[in-house]
Amino acid sequence: MIIVLKPQATEAEAKRILAKIEQAGLKPLYMPGVERIVLGALGDERILQKLHLDSDPMVEEAKPILTKYKMVSREVQAHNSVVRIGNVAVGGDKFAVIAGPCSVESEQQLMSVADVVKGHGAVALRGGAYKPRTSPYDFQGMGVEGLKLLKKASEATGMPTVSEVMEVGQVDSLCEYIDCLQIGARNMQNYGLLKAVGETGKPVLLKRGLSATIEELLLAAEYIYDAGNPNIILCERGIRTYETATRNTLDLNAVAYIKQRSHLPVVVDPSHGTGVRELVIPMSRAAAAVGADGIIVESHLNPAEALSDGHQALTGDMFAQLMQELKPFVEAAGRTL
C-alpha cells in the first residue's frame, strides 16, 4: 500500500504511522519527497485494511500497490533509479557501454581487450571467471584466478568490472574482486542466490531467464530488493522461441515495457540476444532507440581462438564501429555516450 501524507505532515507524524505499520507485522517504507512524504506498507492486504490508514488525520490518500512486484514498481517510485558500478552511473543521462570477453582466458587476452574497449569508449569491463556451460566438457572458467585478473585489469584501466556469480558459495570471492555481480539467465530464479546477492549491497546485473516472462524477471529483482539491495540493473538478453535463425530472440518490447512498469535501469545484451556477431551492432542501435540505459557486449581480439562464444564476440575493429554507429541513436534518445 502507498500512503501519501498531507502537506502539513511532519517527520514525527510519519514515524508514528510507520511504527503502527511495523507493529502490525508489516514492512514499513519511508519515501520523503520534495512536496509530500510518501510511506509504504508491504505485507498481508487483510492486515493493511484493518489498520484503516486512510482515516488517519495526516493521511491524504492510501491506495493499494496493484502489481505483485512492489519495491521495483513505479507505483512505489515514479522517478528512474540510477545504479552506480564503481564510478559509472547506469540509468542516468549517459548510455553505458559494458564490454569485454565472454571468458577470462589469460592476463594478456584480458588486458588487450580491456585497453581496446576502453579506448573506444566502454565504461565498464565484463568478463567471466565462472562460466555456466551447457556441456560439462566445455571451458568452465578460471575461477578465482580469473577474478584476480579482472581486478588487475580494473586497476590498470580505471574501469569497474562485471562478472557472473553462479552459486552462493562464490559470492564472497566475487565481492572481494568485482564491482558488479551478474546473475545469469540460468540463475534468474535461483532464489537462494538472489537473496545472497541482495544481502551484499553490491550492484547486481540481473539477466532475464531463457524462457522467463517480464513479470518473473521483475519478481526476481524483487527478491534482491527485499533482501536489502536496491542496486539492481535489469538485462534483456533474449528469450528462447521457436525461431532458429538466431541463438535467441532479442525481446526489445520488454525494454520499453519494463521502463513503464519499473524504475530500475535496463540494459540490453545483443551478443547473447542474437548469437550472431554481425547482428550485434544493429541490435545495439535498436536498444538505444527503444530507451535502454546501456548495453553489455562481448569483445575478443581473436574470436576464432576464444574459449567460449567466439561466434558472437566483436573484434576490436567491430567494437570501434559499434561505438561510432551508436552515437547518433544515443543522442536521438536524449543521452550521451
Secondary structure by P-SEA (a helix, b strand, c coil): cbbbbcccccaaaaaaaaaaaaaacbbbbbbbcccbbbbbbbccaaaaaaacccccccccccccccccccccccccccbbbbbbccccccccccbbbbbbbcccccaaaaaaaaaaaaaacccbbbbbccccccccccccccaaaaaaaaaaaaaaccbbbbbbbccccaaaaaaacccbbbbccccccaaaaaaaaaaacccccccccccccaaaaaaaaaaaaaacccbbbbbbcccccccccccccccaaaaaaaaacccbbbbbccccccccccaaaaaaaaaaaacccbbbbbbbcccccccccccccccaaaaaaaaaaaaaaaaaacccc
